[in-house]
Amino acid sequence: MILEVAVLDVIPSEANSFERDFATASLIISKMKGYQGHQLQRCLEVGSRYLLLVNWDTVEDHTIGFRQSAEYQEWKKLLHKYYDPFPRVEHYEMVVPKPIVDKG
């Protein structure tokens, strides 16, 4: 599993519209091959900053399968107008799995 991480700085006056349009965009990404799930979290210190975390089967499912699709063009049309500056996107892989805790 690969974790896509993007810090999204949204134009402050557009935060509510961004959240509304992100809900629509979520329906798009959730249908893509290799998609496993996502989270959008809002920063407590900077209310117009969000953290997007998306789990993919492979990096290529994101960079090729999604980013080169017609669905991505819909995603882009919905969301890219809100970013200032445009976000940097990185991919991560698990190094140390979460330990299993015996509660018995």
N, C-alpha and C positions, 0 to 999 in steps of 0.2 A: 504494500500500500504506500502511496505517495501523498504527502500533504502539501497542497498549494497554499501559500500564505501571501496575502496582499494587505498592506495598510492603505486604506482609502481615505484620503482627505477630501471631504465634500465641501463645496461652497456653503458657508454657514447658513445663509438664508434659504438654502435648498434642501436642508436635512430632512424635513418632513416629506417632501416630494420624492427624494431619493429613497427613503424607506418604503413608500408606497410602490414606487416602480421596481424596487428590489424584490418585493413580494411577487410581482408578475414575472420578473426575470428568474426567480427561483424555480418556477414551473418549467422554464426552458432548460436550464442546466440539469435539472433532476432527471430528464429523459435521455441524457447523453450516455453513450457507451462508456463503460468504465467508471461512471460516477458512483460514489458510495455514500455521500452525504455532505452537508455543509453547515456552517454556522456563520452568522453575521453578528458581531458584538460591537456595541458602541462604547467608546472611551469615556470614562468618568471625568477625567481631567480636561479633555478637549471634546466637547459634545458633538462636534462635526467630524470627528475622526472615528473610523470604523476599522475593525479587523475582520477580514474575510478568510475563513479556513474551509478548504474544500478537499475532501478525500477522493483520490482517484486510484484506480488499479495500477496505472502506469503514467509516467510523465507524458508519453505520447498520446494517451487518451485525452489529456488536457491540451497539449501544445499543437497536436495535429488534428485529432478527432473533434475536439470542440472548437479550437481557435480557427480552424480552416473550414468550418461548417457554415451553412446558411443560418443555422440557429444562433451562431455567434454574432452574426450581423444584426439579428433582432436584439440580442443582449446588449451589444454595443450601442445601438440606437436608443435603447431604454436608459442606459446607465452612464455612458462615457461623458455626457454633457455636464455631469455633476462634479467631476474630479478637478481639483486644483491644488497641487500639481497632479499629473497623471501618475498613477501608482506603479511602484516597482513590484513585480511578482517573483516569488522564489518558490522552489520546491524542496521538500525535506523528506528524508526517510528515517525510519525508526532505528535507533542505535541500541538503546537499552529498553527492552519491554518493561511494562509495568509489572512489578512483582506481585505474586499471588499471596495474599495475606490469609493465614489460617486463623479463623475466628473461633475455633473449637476449643 
